[in-house]
Amino acid sequence: MEYRRLGSTGMYVSEISYGNWITHGSQVEADAAIKCVKTALDCGITTFDTADVYAGTRAEKVLGKALKGVRRESYELFTKVYWPTGPGKNDRGLSRKHIIESCNASLKRLQTDHIDLYQMHRFDFETPLEESLNAFDDLIRAGKVHYIGFSEWTASQIAAALKIQDAKGYNRFVSSQPQYSALWRVIEAEVVPLSQKEGIGQIVWSPMAQGVLTGKYLPGKKPPAGSRATDKKGGAGMISKWMKDDVLTAVQNLKPIADQAGLTMSQLSVAWVLQNPNVSSAIVGATKPSQVKENVKAAGVKLDAETMRAIDKALGNLPEKDPAQNISPNPRA
C-alpha cells in the first residue's frame, strides 16, 4: 500500500480507501462485511469511508463493529451528513441542528469519540452557508472532528465556502469527495484546478464506474446474476446510464490495455484515477475479501503516457466531462 497526504494537511491516507456505501447493512451480511474490513486492514488500507445515510444508518453500525478493538490512531475514519436519516423536516440538510445531532449519532454508531474527516454530503440550498460552516468549525473546536470536507460540490460553491471560512477564521475544507472515473470526468475542468490551488485533495468514489469498468458487463448480454446492475437496492438505477452497448463495447477495448500493463480491468480503472496528482485516495467497496485483495494491487501503479493515451482512445467521446453534471438537489432532498 502507498499513502498520500490529504490535500495540504499533515494527515496521510491510504491510496485505496475502503467504502461501505451499498454493501454494509444492505448488500452483504454483517459477518461478511466485517471479514472485508479485516482484510482491508491486513492489506494496508487505513482509510475507511461511510455516511450516516448508508443503509439507513446501518452501514455506520457495521463499520463501527468491524473496527472495534483496532487501535483508533491506526486508521482514518470518514463519514458524512446531509441526506435524510429520518422522516422529519430537520432530519436532513446542513442546518446547525441536523449537523450537530447527526455527528453525535454517527459517533455512537461508529463507537468512537472522534471523526477524522466529516463531510457535507451535498450542497444545501436551504441553509445559509455560514450556518453550516460555523457548525462544522464548532465540531472541530469541540474535538469531535479533525478535518472537514464536502462531496459533489461545484467550483463556485467551494469558492464561496472558502471565502467565508477565511473571513471568519474558520477551519478550511481540506477534501472533496466526487464521483470520478475514466468514464466520469466532470471534476477535471473546474473542481480539480481550484482544489489544487486551495490545498484540497480528492477522495474519489466509484473509480470503476459502478463496476462497468471491470468488464463484467458485456454488450448484447444480460447482466450477470447477483451483479449490481440487477440489484435494485444496490445501485441498479445509477449504473443504468452506462448499460449501453456503445459504452460496454468500448470498455471491452480496455482489456488488452490492462493485459499489457499486467493489471486486471478493475485494477486499471483504480490506477487510472490515482494518476491524477490531486487525488488523495480512491474509494473501493467489496462484498467479499478477494475483491479487496485484488483492488489494493492498484496502489503504487504508475501508468505511462502511452497507456493513458490508449485508454482515452479506447473510450473516445464517451466519458462525461461537463462540470454542470456536478449537482446537488434543489430544493434539498
Salt bridges, closest charged atoms under 4 A:
GLU15 OE2 - ARG4 NE 2.81
ASP49 OD2 - LYS80 NZ 2.72
GLU60 OE1 - ARG109 NE 2.68
GLU73 OE1 - ARG71 NH1 3.72
GLU101 OE2 - LYS97 NZ 2.76
ASP113 OD1 - HIS114 ND1 2.75
ASP116 OD2 - ARG72 NH2 2.87
ASP116 OD1 - HIS114 NE2 3.67
ASP116 OD1 - HIS146 ND1 3.28
ASP124 OD2 - ARG332 NH2 3.05
GLU126 OE1 - ARG332 NE 3.94
GLU130 OE2 - LYS168 NZ 3.38
ASP137 OD2 - ARG141 NE 2.48
ASP138 OD2 - ARG96 NH2 2.65
ASP166 OD1 - ARG172 NE 2.73
GLU198 OE1 - ARG172 NH2 2.82
ASP259 OD2 - LYS255 NZ 3.26
ASP312 OD1 - ARG185 NH1 2.99
